[in-house]
Amino acid sequence: MRRIGAFFVSSWLAAAVLFLGRHSVPMIALSGVIAFAGFDIFRPDRS
């Protein structure tokens, strides 16, 4: 359950960064880094 919650938080954090940094290339890049890092860290098959 904690892993799903962390996945949820990382994806919403990336969306918030993307929303708040409208049309800013560094913010778009940061959003991608947050999303991919969160998805990689909290992926379900990791033990």
Order of alpha helices (4+ residues) and beta strands (2+ residues): alpha-alpha
